[in-house]
């Protein structure tokens, strides 16, 4: 069972901090399908969109900005 504190994807159970890290890594790696799946999972579990944006998506984008050219 999935509750507001965790999500499940591909037989992996994530706590919300890990879920945000997974979103960030998916953004950084350019895996758009994984990003969409993880974000939908978080939204289904009641995580506010602004929290997903700030703690997952933005961190992934910022990490891309720090990559060597």
N, C-alpha and C positions, 0 to 999 in steps of 0.2 A: 504494500500500500504506500502511496505517495502522500506526504503531508506538506505543510507550508515550509518546513525546515529542510526538505530535501527533494531532489528530483531524480528520476531514473531515465537513463538513456543507454541503449545498446547493452543492456544487462549490467550497467554500472550504476551504483547509487552514489549521488553527489550530495554533500551538504551544501547549503547555499553559498558559503565562501568558495568551495570547490567548484560549484556550478558557475560562479562568476569568473573564476580562473579558466574554466573550460571555454567559456564564451570568449574571453580575452585571447586565449591561445588560438581558437578557431578563426577569429578576426585576423590575428597576426599571420596565420598560415594561409589566409585567403580561402578558407573552406566555407563558402557562403551557405551551402546546404546544412552544414553542421551548425553554423551560427543561427540560422533560421529555426532549426529544430530545438536548439538549446533555449533560445529566446521564447519560443512558443511554450515550451515546457515550464519555464519560469513563470510566464504569464498565466498559464493554466493553474499554477499553484499559488496564485494570488500575489506574486511579487510585483510591486509597483513598477511601471515602465521606467520611471525616472531612476529607480535604483538599479535596474538592469543596464540602463544607459551609462550611469556614472560608475558602477562597480565592475562592469564587464566590457561593454562596447568601447567606451572612451579609453580605457586602459589598453585595450588591444590596438587601437588607433595610435595612441601615444607611443607604444612600443615600436610600431612601424616607423614612426618619425625618428627614432633613435638608432635605427639600423644603419650600418655603414653603407655608403653609396658605392 
